C-alpha cells in the first residue's frame, strides 16, 4: 500500500494533508493538484496590489517537505479504480493507496447562451489575472450573476473606477445565501456606488458589443465575466461508480460509498442527522472538514458537526453569517456600534446569526453567536435584542447552566 493519496490541492486537500501529520499519521501522504502553483487560498484573488493579482499561499514548499508530503502539481486524476485501490493520473502514472481523499472542489457553472465562451470565469489565479489584466478606469465590465462572487467582484472593480453592470435572472441580488434585509442593504450600496443592475432578465447572447438580454436590450461591455455559481466536481467519483448527487455523497464521518475513500470540501455532500445530504461552499467549511476527515483517515470516527460560516467583503462593509438562517425562523434584530445583527430562533432555540457592518467590526459578536448556538441556548428575544446585554454574559450563563 502507498499510504494516503489526496486528489485536489485546494484549501480542503492541502489542510487535510497537514492535519494527517498532526493526527499522528506516519505513512506516506501524496497531494495531487491540477494547477501549476503551490496550494493557494482563493478569497484573496480579488485583492489586487498595484494592479497585480496576489497569491496567498496555504503553505510554502519547505513546509510540505518538512511534513513529508509529496506534492504533485499540474496533474489531475484521470481514473479511479476503487476495487483495486488505485488512481491513475493525467501523466499516465498509477498510484496505489491505503486510503484516498477526494477534495476535487467545484468548477464554475457554464453559461449556455450564444457566445458563452466569450465570458471569463472567476475561480482560479489564472482567471483573476485574465480579468484584472484587461480592466482599467473607464472600461465597462458586465458581470452575469448577482451572487456573492459577482457582487464582490463588482465592488472591487468599482474601486478601480471601472464601469460595472450586473445581470441577474432573479428579481433581486444575493437571493440565495444572504439574509433578505442585508441583501437589500448591499444592493442599495452597490447602486449608490454606481453599479447598474439588470434584474429579472436572462442572457440571450454574448458578442463583441456586450450582452444581449432576453428582453432584446443590450448591455455594452468591453469584458464579460460569468459568475452564475459553481458545480461540485464529481466527474472522477461518478465515473468510478461512487454514490453522487449534488456532490459526492458521504456519511457523517465523510466516508463515501467506496471502502477507504473519503471526500471533503466543496465536492462533498454530507449526510444530515435528519436525513438527506447537504453540501457547503465556503472557505471555513473546506478547512473544518479537512481537519475532521484527516483524523478519520488516521483511525478516528468523528462526526462532522461544525456550523456553516461564511463572510463577504463588499466596499467597506463586512457580512458574516453563521448557521443556516431561514425565512421561517423568528428573526431578532440587534443594533451594534459598527452595524447590526440578526439572530434566528427555531422554536425558541438559537440556530443562526448574521451581521453586516463596517469592516470586521462585528466579528467578535458573530464568534460569540457561534458559541451560543453550539451551547444550544433558547434565549429570551428581548435579551439578545438589547445591545446593553453582553453576549459574553449570556454565554457564561449558558455554560454555567
SEKOL-442715 format. One record per residue (C-alpha): residue number from 0; y, z negated, x; residue in three letters. Coordinates in Angstrom, 2 decimals, m for minus. Each point is the difference from the previous one (the first is absolute). Layout:
n->NUM; py->Y; pz->Z; px->X; res->ALA
...
This chain:
n->0; py->0.00; pz->0.00; px->0.00; res->UNK
n->1; py->3.53; pz->0.80; px->1.15; res->UNK
n->2; py->1.85; pz->m2.98; px->m1.44; res->UNK
n->3; py->2.80; pz->0.48; px->m2.52; res->UNK
n->4; py->1.75; pz->3.32; px->m0.62; res->UNK
n->5; py->3.33; pz->0.16; px->m1.87; res->UNK
n->6; py->1.17; pz->3.29; px->m1.49; res->UNK
n->7; py->3.78; pz->m0.04; px->m0.36; res->UNK
n->8; py->2.52; pz->m1.42; px->2.46; res->UNK
n->9; py->2.74; pz->m0.96; px->m2.42; res->UNK
n->10; py->1.08; pz->m3.53; px->m0.86; res->UNK
n->11; py->m3.31; pz->m1.05; px->m1.53; res->UNK
n->12; py->m2.38; pz->1.58; px->2.51; res->UNK
n->13; py->1.92; pz->m1.15; px->3.06; res->UNK
n->14; py->0.54; pz->m3.55; px->m1.24; res->UNK
n->15; py->m3.69; pz->m0.22; px->m0.89; res->UNK
n->16; py->m0.97; pz->0.98; px->3.54; res->UNK
n->17; py->1.98; pz->m2.89; px->1.49; res->UNK
n->18; py->m1.08; pz->m2.39; px->m2.78; res->UNK
n->19; py->m3.63; pz->0.66; px->0.93; res->UNK
n->20; py->0.67; pz->m1.42; px->3.44; res->UNK
n->21; py->1.86; pz->m2.96; px->m1.49; res->UNK
n->22; py->m3.06; pz->m0.62; px->m2.20; res->UNK
n->23; py->m2.18; pz->m0.20; px->3.11; res->UNK
n->24; py->m1.69; pz->3.39; px->m0.24; res->UNK
n->25; py->m1.19; pz->0.96; px->3.51; res->UNK
n->26; py->m1.59; pz->3.42; px->m0.61; res->UNK
n->27; py->1.67; pz->3.33; px->0.60; res->UNK
n->28; py->2.92; pz->0.98; px->m2.25; res->UNK
n->29; py->0.98; pz->3.67; px->m0.27; res->UNK
n->30; py->3.20; pz->0.97; px->m1.81; res->UNK
n->31; py->0.38; pz->3.66; px->m1.04; res->UNK
n->32; py->3.47; pz->1.32; px->m0.89; res->UNK
n->33; py->0.96; pz->3.48; px->m1.19; res->UNK
n->34; py->3.51; pz->m0.02; px->1.45; res->UNK
n->35; py->0.75; pz->0.63; px->3.71; res->UNK
n->36; py->1.93; pz->m3.27; px->0.38; res->UNK
n->37; py->m0.76; pz->m3.62; px->0.54; res->UNK
n->38; py->m0.28; pz->m1.82; px->m3.37; res->UNK
n->39; py->3.43; pz->m0.47; px->m1.60; res->UNK
n->40; py->1.58; pz->m1.51; px->m3.11; res->UNK
n->41; py->1.22; pz->2.28; px->m2.78; res->UNK
n->42; py->2.82; pz->m2.04; px->m1.63; res->UNK
n->43; py->2.43; pz->0.46; px->2.96; res->UNK
n->44; py->m0.29; pz->3.82; px->m0.07; res->UNK
n->45; py->3.18; pz->0.34; px->m2.05; res->UNK
n->46; py->1.98; pz->m2.30; px->2.31; res->UNK
n->47; py->1.39; pz->2.57; px->2.44; res->UNK
n->48; py->2.05; pz->m1.05; px->3.03; res->UNK
n->49; py->2.61; pz->2.48; px->1.23; res->UNK
n->50; py->m1.72; pz->2.59; px->m2.16; res->UNK
n->51; py->m3.42; pz->m0.52; px->1.61; res->UNK
n->52; py->m3.07; pz->m1.10; px->m1.94; res->UNK
n->53; py->m1.32; pz->m3.27; px->1.32; res->UNK
n->54; py->m3.65; pz->m0.78; px->0.63; res->UNK
n->55; py->m0.78; pz->m3.69; px->m0.31; res->UNK
n->56; py->m3.41; pz->m0.41; px->1.60; res->UNK
n->57; py->m2.52; pz->m2.38; px->m1.54; res->UNK
n->58; py->m1.36; pz->m0.61; px->3.48; res->UNK
n->59; py->0.39; pz->1.26; px->3.55; res->UNK
n->60; py->m2.75; pz->1.78; px->1.92; res->UNK
n->61; py->m0.30; pz->m3.08; px->2.20; res->UNK
n->62; py->m0.73; pz->m2.17; px->m3.05; res->UNK
n->63; py->m2.81; pz->2.31; px->m1.11; res->UNK
n->64; py->m1.48; pz->m0.06; px->3.48; res->UNK
n->65; py->0.32; pz->m3.77; px->0.31; res->UNK
n->66; py->m1.82; pz->m0.47; px->m3.32; res->UNK
n->67; py->m2.77; pz->2.37; px->1.01; res->UNK
n->68; py->0.81; pz->2.47; px->m2.79; res->UNK
n->69; py->m0.85; pz->3.65; px->0.67; res->UNK
n->70; py->2.71; pz->2.15; px->m1.59; res->UNK
n->71; py->m0.83; pz->3.65; px->m0.74; res->UNK
n->72; py->3.25; pz->1.68; px->m1.01; res->UNK
n->73; py->0.54; pz->3.44; px->m1.48; res->UNK
n->74; py->m3.43; pz->0.00; px->m1.61; res->UNK
n->75; py->m1.22; pz->m0.25; px->m3.57; res->UNK
n->76; py->m3.39; pz->m0.70; px->m1.54; res->UNK
n->77; py->m1.71; pz->3.17; px->m1.18; res->UNK
n->78; py->m3.26; pz->m1.40; px->m1.38; res->UNK
n->79; py->m1.44; pz->m3.38; px->m0.92; res->UNK
n->80; py->m3.75; pz->m0.51; px->m0.25; res->UNK
n->81; py->m0.32; pz->m3.50; px->m1.42; res->UNK
n->82; py->m3.79; pz->0.14; px->0.06; res->UNK
n->83; py->m0.14; pz->0.78; px->3.71; res->UNK
n->84; py->3.06; pz->m2.21; px->0.65; res->UNK
n->85; py->1.83; pz->2.73; px->1.87; res->UNK
n->86; py->3.41; pz->1.59; px->m0.29; res->UNK
n->87; py->0.80; pz->3.45; px->1.40; res->UNK
n->88; py->3.46; pz->0.61; px->1.44; res->UNK
n->89; py->2.15; pz->3.13; px->m0.02; res->UNK
n->90; py->m0.71; pz->0.66; px->3.69; res->UNK
n->91; py->m3.76; pz->0.17; px->m0.66; res->UNK
n->92; py->m1.05; pz->m3.37; px->1.36; res->UNK
n->93; py->m2.09; pz->m2.34; px->m2.16; res->UNK
n->94; py->0.51; pz->m3.76; px->0.01; res->UNK
n->95; py->m2.67; pz->m2.47; px->m1.06; res->UNK
n->96; py->1.19; pz->m3.21; px->m1.59; res->UNK
n->97; py->m1.24; pz->m3.44; px->m0.84; res->UNK
n->98; py->2.75; pz->m0.28; px->m2.59; res->UNK
n->99; py->2.64; pz->2.49; px->m1.07; res->UNK
n->100; py->3.50; pz->m0.54; px->m1.40; res->UNK
n->101; py->1.67; pz->2.77; px->m1.95; res->UNK
n->102; py->3.76; pz->m0.47; px->0.30; res->UNK
n->103; py->0.88; pz->3.60; px->m0.75; res->UNK
n->104; py->3.17; pz->m0.90; px->m1.90; res->UNK
n->105; py->1.70; pz->2.39; px->m2.38; res->UNK
n->106; py->1.43; pz->3.50; px->0.10; res->UNK
n->107; py->3.04; pz->1.41; px->m1.77; res->UNK
n->108; py->m0.54; pz->1.32; px->m3.49; res->UNK
n->109; py->0.74; pz->3.74; px->0.12; res->UNK
n->110; py->2.30; pz->1.95; px->m2.28; res->UNK
n->111; py->m1.68; pz->2.86; px->m1.85; res->UNK
n->112; py->3.01; pz->2.13; px->m0.97; res->UNK
n->113; py->0.88; pz->3.42; px->1.37; res->UNK
n->114; py->1.29; pz->m0.39; px->3.57; res->UNK
n->115; py->m1.40; pz->m3.54; px->0.30; res->UNK
n->116; py->m0.75; pz->0.53; px->3.70; res->UNK
n->117; py->3.75; pz->0.04; px->0.68; res->UNK
n->118; py->0.26; pz->m3.72; px->m0.81; res->UNK
n->119; py->m0.37; pz->m2.38; px->2.94; res->UNK
n->120; py->m2.07; pz->m3.18; px->m0.19; res->UNK
n->121; py->1.26; pz->m3.42; px->1.11; res->UNK
n->122; py->m3.04; pz->m1.94; px->1.17; res->UNK
n->123; py->m0.50; pz->0.32; px->3.76; res->UNK
n->124; py->2.15; pz->m0.16; px->3.11; res->UNK
n->125; py->m0.20; pz->3.80; px->0.24; res->UNK
n->126; py->1.18; pz->0.27; px->m3.63; res->UNK
n->127; py->2.97; pz->m2.25; px->0.71; res->UNK
n->128; py->0.98; pz->2.02; px->3.07; res->UNK
n->129; py->m0.22; pz->3.24; px->m2.01; res->UNK
n->130; py->2.36; pz->m1.42; px->m2.64; res->UNK
n->131; py->2.58; pz->m1.76; px->2.14; res->UNK
n->132; py->0.24; pz->2.85; px->2.52; res->UNK
n->133; py->1.23; pz->2.24; px->m2.83; res->UNK
n->134; py->2.56; pz->m2.24; px->m1.66; res->UNK
n->135; py->3.67; pz->m0.37; px->0.84; res->UNK
n->136; py->3.19; pz->m1.08; px->m1.78; res->UNK
n->137; py->0.85; pz->2.41; px->m2.78; res->UNK
n->138; py->m3.49; pz->1.42; px->m0.38; res->UNK
n->139; py->m1.85; pz->m0.16; px->m3.33; res->UNK
n->140; py->m3.43; pz->m1.59; px->m0.41; res->UNK
n->141; py->m2.05; pz->0.01; px->m3.21; res->UNK
n->142; py->m2.56; pz->m2.79; px->m0.29; res->UNK
n->143; py->m2.73; pz->0.56; px->m2.58; res->UNK
n->144; py->m1.16; pz->m3.39; px->m1.21; res->UNK
n->145; py->1.99; pz->m3.15; px->m0.81; res->UNK
n->146; py->m2.57; pz->m2.56; px->1.10; res->UNK
n->147; py->0.52; pz->m2.45; px->2.84; res->UNK
n->148; py->m0.48; pz->2.59; px->2.76; res->UNK
n->149; py->2.39; pz->2.50; px->m1.54; res->UNK
n->150; py->2.68; pz->m2.59; px->m0.79; res->UNK
n->151; py->m0.21; pz->m1.62; px->3.43; res->UNK
n->152; py->0.41; pz->3.41; px->1.66; res->UNK
n->153; py->2.94; pz->0.78; px->m2.28; res->UNK
n->154; py->1.79; pz->m3.18; px->1.11; res->UNK
n->155; py->m0.53; pz->0.82; px->3.68; res->UNK
n->156; py->1.26; pz->3.57; px->m0.41; res->UNK
n->157; py->3.11; pz->m1.10; px->m1.91; res->UNK
n->158; py->0.74; pz->m2.31; px->2.93; res->UNK
n->159; py->0.06; pz->3.15; px->2.16; res->UNK
n->160; py->2.44; pz->1.71; px->m2.41; res->UNK
n->161; py->m2.68; pz->2.41; px->m1.18; res->UNK
n->162; py->0.31; pz->1.22; px->m3.60; res->UNK
n->163; py->m3.08; pz->m1.12; px->m1.94; res->UNK
n->164; py->m1.50; pz->1.10; px->m3.29; res->UNK
n->165; py->m3.00; pz->m1.90; px->m1.41; res->UNK
n->166; py->m2.29; pz->1.79; px->m2.46; res->UNK
n->167; py->m2.36; pz->m2.07; px->m2.15; res->UNK
n->168; py->m2.31; pz->1.02; px->m2.86; res->UNK
n->169; py->0.25; pz->m3.46; px->m1.59; res->UNK
n->170; py->3.10; pz->m1.06; px->m1.98; res->UNK
n->171; py->0.85; pz->m2.77; px->2.51; res->UNK
n->172; py->m0.34; pz->m0.55; px->3.75; res->UNK
n->173; py->m2.33; pz->m2.64; px->1.46; res->UNK
n->174; py->m1.93; pz->m0.26; px->m3.23; res->UNK
n->175; py->m3.39; pz->m1.02; px->1.39; res->UNK
n->176; py->0.23; pz->m2.84; px->2.49; res->UNK
n->177; py->3.49; pz->m1.47; px->m0.41; res->UNK
n->178; py->0.99; pz->m2.46; px->m2.76; res->UNK
n->179; py->2.16; pz->1.79; px->m2.59; res->UNK
n->180; py->3.26; pz->m1.95; px->0.52; res->UNK
n->181; py->m0.13; pz->0.42; px->3.76; res->UNK
n->182; py->m0.91; pz->3.69; px->m0.35; res->UNK
n->183; py->3.11; pz->0.48; px->m2.13; res->UNK
n->184; py->2.18; pz->m1.80; px->2.55; res->UNK
n->185; py->m1.35; pz->2.11; px->2.86; res->UNK
n->186; py->0.50; pz->3.17; px->m2.06; res->UNK
n->187; py->3.61; pz->m0.97; px->m0.63; res->UNK
n->188; py->0.57; pz->m0.72; px->3.69; res->UNK
n->189; py->m1.35; pz->3.40; px->1.00; res->UNK
n->190; py->2.23; pz->1.71; px->m2.56; res->UNK
n->191; py->3.01; pz->m1.95; px->1.32; res->UNK
n->192; py->m0.89; pz->1.19; px->3.51; res->UNK
n->193; py->0.15; pz->3.61; px->m1.17; res->UNK
n->194; py->m3.69; pz->0.82; px->m0.55; res->UNK
n->195; py->m0.39; pz->2.60; px->m2.75; res->UNK
n->196; py->m2.94; pz->m0.57; px->m2.34; res->UNK
n->197; py->m1.93; pz->2.60; px->m1.97; res->UNK
n->198; py->m2.26; pz->m2.08; px->m2.23; res->UNK
n->199; py->m2.60; pz->0.85; px->m2.62; res->UNK
n->200; py->m0.46; pz->3.46; px->1.51; res->UNK
n->201; py->m2.82; pz->1.55; px->1.95; res->UNK
n->202; py->0.03; pz->2.51; px->2.84; res->UNK
n->203; py->m0.72; pz->3.67; px->m0.75; res->UNK
n->204; py->0.49; pz->1.49; px->3.47; res->UNK
n->205; py->1.38; pz->m0.61; px->3.49; res->UNK
n->206; py->1.80; pz->2.79; px->1.84; res->UNK
n->207; py->2.49; pz->0.54; px->2.82; res->UNK
n->208; py->2.78; pz->m0.85; px->m2.47; res->UNK
n->209; py->m1.47; pz->m3.34; px->m1.02; res->UNK
n->210; py->m1.99; pz->m1.27; px->m2.98; res->UNK
n->211; py->m0.27; pz->1.67; px->m3.39; res->UNK
n->212; py->m0.65; pz->m2.55; px->m2.74; res->UNK
n->213; py->m2.07; pz->0.47; px->m3.14; res->UNK
n->214; py->3.17; pz->0.28; px->m2.10; res->UNK
n->215; py->1.11; pz->3.00; px->2.07; res->UNK
n->216; py->2.72; pz->m1.78; px->1.97; res->UNK
n->217; py->0.11; pz->0.23; px->3.79; res->UNK
n->218; py->0.59; pz->m2.86; px->2.43; res->UNK
n->219; py->1.39; pz->1.62; px->3.11; res->UNK
n->220; py->m1.32; pz->m1.47; px->3.24; res->UNK
n->221; py->m0.28; pz->0.78; px->3.69; res->UNK
n->222; py->m3.11; pz->m2.16; px->0.22; res->UNK
n->223; py->m2.59; pz->m1.18; px->m2.55; res->UNK
n->224; py->m2.14; pz->m3.11; px->0.40; res->UNK
n->225; py->m3.01; pz->m0.75; px->m2.18; res->UNK
n->226; py->m0.40; pz->m3.71; px->m0.78; res->UNK
n->227; py->m2.19; pz->m0.09; px->m3.09; res->UNK
n->228; py->m2.34; pz->m2.71; px->1.24; res->UNK
n->229; py->m3.23; pz->m0.13; px->1.95; res->UNK
n->230; py->m3.72; pz->0.36; px->m0.63; res->UNK
n->231; py->m2.68; pz->m2.11; px->1.70; res->UNK
n->232; py->m1.75; pz->1.94; px->2.75; res->UNK
n->233; py->m3.58; pz->m0.13; px->m1.30; res->UNK
n->234; py->m1.22; pz->3.41; px->1.21; res->UNK
n->235; py->m2.36; pz->m1.41; px->2.64; res->UNK
n->236; py->m1.34; pz->m2.75; px->m2.28; res->UNK
n->237; py->m0.49; pz->2.35; px->m2.93; res->UNK
n->238; py->m1.86; pz->2.60; px->2.09; res->UNK
n->239; py->m2.36; pz->m2.68; px->1.31; res->UNK
n->240; py->m0.91; pz->m1.23; px->m3.48; res->UNK
n->241; py->1.92; pz->m3.30; px->m0.04; res->UNK
n->242; py->1.24; pz->m1.25; px->m3.36; res->UNK
n->243; py->3.60; pz->1.12; px->m0.53; res->UNK
n->244; py->2.60; pz->0.03; px->m2.73; res->UNK
n->245; py->3.68; pz->m0.60; px->0.59; res->UNK
n->246; py->m1.01; pz->m0.82; px->3.55; res->UNK
n->247; py->m3.19; pz->m1.02; px->1.80; res->UNK
n->248; py->m1.58; pz->m2.59; px->m2.29; res->UNK
n->249; py->m0.76; pz->m3.36; px->1.63; res->UNK
n->250; py->m1.19; pz->m3.40; px->m1.11; res->UNK
n->251; py->2.22; pz->m3.06; px->0.37; res->UNK
n->252; py->m1.06; pz->m0.31; px->3.65; res->UNK
n->253; py->1.15; pz->3.60; px->0.68; res->UNK
n->254; py->m3.54; pz->1.35; px->0.36; res->UNK
n->255; py->m0.60; pz->3.53; px->m1.30; res->UNK
n->256; py->m3.10; pz->1.25; px->m1.81; res->UNK
n->257; py->m1.64; pz->0.86; px->3.35; res->UNK
n->258; py->m1.60; pz->m2.65; px->2.23; res->UNK
n->259; py->2.16; pz->m1.08; px->2.94; res->UNK
n->260; py->2.95; pz->2.17; px->m1.12; res->UNK
n->261; py->3.28; pz->m1.69; px->m0.93; res->UNK
n->262; py->3.42; pz->1.30; px->m1.15; res->UNK
n->263; py->3.50; pz->m1.43; px->0.20; res->UNK
n->264; py->3.63; pz->0.99; px->m0.44; res->UNK
n->265; py->1.49; pz->2.78; px->m2.14; res->UNK
n->266; py->m3.39; pz->1.70; px->m0.42; res->UNK
n->267; py->m1.85; pz->m3.03; px->m1.40; res->UNK
n->268; py->m0.35; pz->m0.80; px->m3.71; res->UNK
n->269; py->m1.11; pz->m3.63; px->m0.14; res->UNK
n->270; py->m2.10; pz->m1.56; px->m2.77; res->UNK
n->271; py->1.97; pz->m2.41; px->m2.19; res->UNK
n->272; py->m1.28; pz->m3.29; px->m1.43; res->UNK
n->273; py->0.68; pz->1.19; px->m3.55; res->UNK
n->274; py->m1.70; pz->3.35; px->0.52; res->UNK
n->275; py->1.04; pz->3.39; px->1.33; res->UNK
n->276; py->1.49; pz->0.87; px->3.37; res->UNK
n->277; py->3.59; pz->m0.07; px->1.22; res->UNK
n->278; py->1.61; pz->1.79; px->2.94; res->UNK
n->279; py->3.11; pz->m1.36; px->1.68; res->UNK
n->280; py->2.43; pz->2.12; px->2.02; res->UNK
n->281; py->2.10; pz->m2.17; px->2.29; res->UNK
n->282; py->0.42; pz->m1.00; px->3.61; res->UNK
n->283; py->m0.86; pz->m3.61; px->m0.82; res->UNK
n->284; py->m3.16; pz->0.91; px->m1.87; res->UNK
n->285; py->m1.20; pz->2.18; px->2.87; res->UNK
n->286; py->0.51; pz->m2.87; px->2.40; res->UNK
n->287; py->m1.56; pz->m2.78; px->m2.08; res->UNK
n->288; py->m3.01; pz->2.10; px->m0.98; res->UNK
n->289; py->m0.50; pz->0.83; px->3.69; res->UNK
n->290; py->m0.25; pz->m3.69; px->0.86; res->UNK
n->291; py->m2.49; pz->m0.71; px->m2.80; res->UNK
n->292; py->m2.19; pz->3.02; px->0.66; res->UNK
n->293; py->m0.13; pz->m0.74; px->3.73; res->UNK
n->294; py->m1.28; pz->m3.52; px->m0.60; res->UNK
n->295; py->m2.57; pz->1.35; px->m2.46; res->UNK
n->296; py->m1.22; pz->2.67; px->2.44; res->UNK
n->297; py->m0.32; pz->m2.78; px->2.57; res->UNK
n->298; py->m2.32; pz->m1.91; px->m2.33; res->UNK
n->299; py->2.10; pz->m1.84; px->m2.59; res->UNK
n->300; py->m0.09; pz->0.58; px->m3.76; res->UNK
n->301; py->3.61; pz->m0.54; px->m1.05; res->UNK
n->302; py->1.38; pz->1.22; px->m3.31; res->UNK
n->303; py->3.24; pz->1.94; px->0.37; res->UNK
n->304; py->2.53; pz->m1.87; px->m2.13; res->UNK
n->305; py->3.45; pz->0.50; px->1.55; res->UNK
n->306; py->2.87; pz->0.54; px->m2.41; res->UNK
n->307; py->1.53; pz->3.48; px->m0.03; res->UNK
n->308; py->3.43; pz->0.03; px->1.66; res->UNK
n->309; py->2.40; pz->2.79; px->0.91; res->UNK
n->310; py->3.63; pz->0.51; px->0.92; res->UNK
n->311; py->2.49; pz->2.87; px->m0.04; res->UNK
n->312; py->3.34; pz->0.35; px->1.80; res->UNK
n->313; py->2.57; pz->2.24; px->m1.67; res->UNK
n->314; py->3.58; pz->m0.02; px->1.32; res->UNK
n->315; py->0.82; pz->m3.68; px->0.60; res->UNK
n->316; py->m2.34; pz->m1.12; px->m2.80; res->UNK
n->317; py->m3.43; pz->m1.51; px->0.55; res->UNK
n->318; py->m2.66; pz->0.00; px->m2.71; res->UNK
n->319; py->m3.09; pz->m2.21; px->0.26; res->UNK
n->320; py->m2.83; pz->m0.32; px->m2.52; res->UNK
n->321; py->m2.97; pz->m2.38; px->0.24; res->UNK
n->322; py->m2.88; pz->m0.01; px->m2.46; res->UNK
n->323; py->m0.33; pz->2.58; px->m2.75; res->UNK
n->324; py->2.88; pz->m0.17; px->m2.50; res->UNK
n->325; py->m0.71; pz->1.42; px->m3.45; res->UNK
n->326; py->2.24; pz->0.74; px->m2.96; res->UNK
n->327; py->m2.14; pz->m2.27; px->m2.19; res->UNK
n->328; py->0.76; pz->m3.05; px->2.17; res->UNK
n->329; py->2.68; pz->m2.52; px->m0.87; res->UNK
n->330; py->2.90; pz->0.77; px->2.35; res->UNK
n->331; py->2.19; pz->m2.85; px->1.25; res->UNK
n->332; py->3.24; pz->0.90; px->1.83; res->UNK
n->333; py->1.47; pz->m2.07; px->2.81; res->UNK
n->334; py->3.29; pz->0.67; px->1.78; res->UNK
n->335; py->0.29; pz->m0.40; px->3.76; res->UNK
n->336; py->2.81; pz->0.08; px->2.52; res->UNK
n->337; py->m1.04; pz->3.39; px->1.37; res->UNK
n->338; py->m1.41; pz->1.55; px->m3.17; res->UNK
n->339; py->m2.33; pz->m0.86; px->m2.85; res->UNK
n->340; py->m3.65; pz->m0.79; px->m0.60; res->UNK
n->341; py->m2.46; pz->0.64; px->m2.79; res->UNK
n->342; py->m3.04; pz->m2.19; px->m0.60; res->UNK
n->343; py->m2.92; pz->1.20; px->m2.12; res->UNK
n->344; py->m2.08; pz->m2.39; px->m2.10; res->UNK
n->345; py->m3.33; pz->0.91; px->m1.57; res->UNK
n->346; py->m0.94; pz->m2.52; px->m2.68; res->UNK
n->347; py->2.28; pz->m2.46; px->1.77; res->UNK
n->348; py->m1.47; pz->0.49; px->3.49; res->UNK
n->349; py->2.13; pz->1.50; px->2.77; res->UNK
n->350; py->m1.65; pz->3.28; px->1.09; res->UNK
n->351; py->2.74; pz->2.09; px->1.64; res->UNK
n->352; py->3.59; pz->m0.01; px->1.26; res->UNK
n->353; py->2.57; pz->2.55; px->1.08; res->UNK
n->354; py->3.38; pz->m0.14; px->1.67; res->UNK
n->355; py->2.86; pz->2.41; px->0.62; res->UNK
n->356; py->2.84; pz->m1.01; px->2.27; res->UNK
n->357; py->2.01; pz->0.67; px->3.10; res->UNK
n->358; py->m2.15; pz->0.72; px->3.04; res->UNK
n->359; py->m2.78; pz->m2.49; px->0.54; res->UNK
n->360; py->1.82; pz->m2.83; px->m1.73; res->UNK
n->361; py->m2.69; pz->m0.68; px->m2.60; res->UNK
n->362; py->m2.99; pz->0.09; px->2.37; res->UNK
n->363; py->m0.32; pz->m3.79; px->0.09; res->UNK
n->364; py->0.05; pz->m0.24; px->m3.80; res->UNK
n->365; py->m2.68; pz->2.67; px->m0.33; res->UNK
n->366; py->m2.15; pz->m1.75; px->2.58; res->UNK
n->367; py->0.29; pz->m3.26; px->m1.94; res->UNK
n->368; py->m0.80; pz->1.89; px->m3.21; res->UNK
n->369; py->m3.14; pz->1.38; px->1.66; res->UNK
n->370; py->m1.12; pz->m3.52; px->0.87; res->UNK
n->371; py->0.79; pz->m1.22; px->m3.52; res->UNK
n->372; py->m2.12; pz->2.81; px->m1.47; res->UNK
n->373; py->m2.85; pz->m0.87; px->2.36; res->UNK
n->374; py->0.28; pz->m3.64; px->m1.09; res->UNK
n->375; py->m0.65; pz->1.10; px->m3.59; res->UNK
n->376; py->2.99; pz->m1.79; px->m1.52; res->UNK
n->377; py->1.15; pz->0.25; px->m3.60; res->UNK
n->378; py->3.69; pz->m0.89; px->0.35; res->UNK
n->379; py->2.53; pz->m0.74; px->m2.68; res->UNK
n->380; py->2.04; pz->3.23; px->m0.36; res->UNK
n->381; py->3.21; pz->m2.02; px->0.10; res->UNK
n->382; py->m0.93; pz->m1.44; px->3.38; res->UNK
n->383; py->m0.55; pz->3.27; px->1.81; res->UNK
n->384; py->3.03; pz->1.57; px->m1.74; res->UNK
n->385; py->2.32; pz->m2.72; px->1.31; res->UNK
n->386; py->1.27; pz->0.87; px->3.52; res->UNK
n->387; py->0.72; pz->m3.71; px->0.53; res->UNK
n->388; py->m3.75; pz->m0.71; px->m0.11; res->UNK
n->389; py->m1.41; pz->0.44; px->3.48; res->UNK
n->390; py->m3.12; pz->2.20; px->0.03; res->UNK
n->391; py->m1.27; pz->m1.93; px->2.98; res->UNK
n->392; py->0.13; pz->m3.18; px->m2.08; res->UNK
n->393; py->m2.06; pz->1.69; px->m2.70; res->UNK
n->394; py->m2.55; pz->1.00; px->2.64; res->UNK
n->395; py->m0.22; pz->m3.54; px->1.36; res->UNK
n->396; py->m0.52; pz->m1.29; px->m3.52; res->UNK
n->397; py->m2.72; pz->2.56; px->m0.67; res->UNK
n->398; py->m1.82; pz->m0.89; px->3.20; res->UNK
n->399; py->0.25; pz->m3.70; px->m0.73; res->UNK
n->400; py->m1.43; pz->0.54; px->m3.46; res->UNK
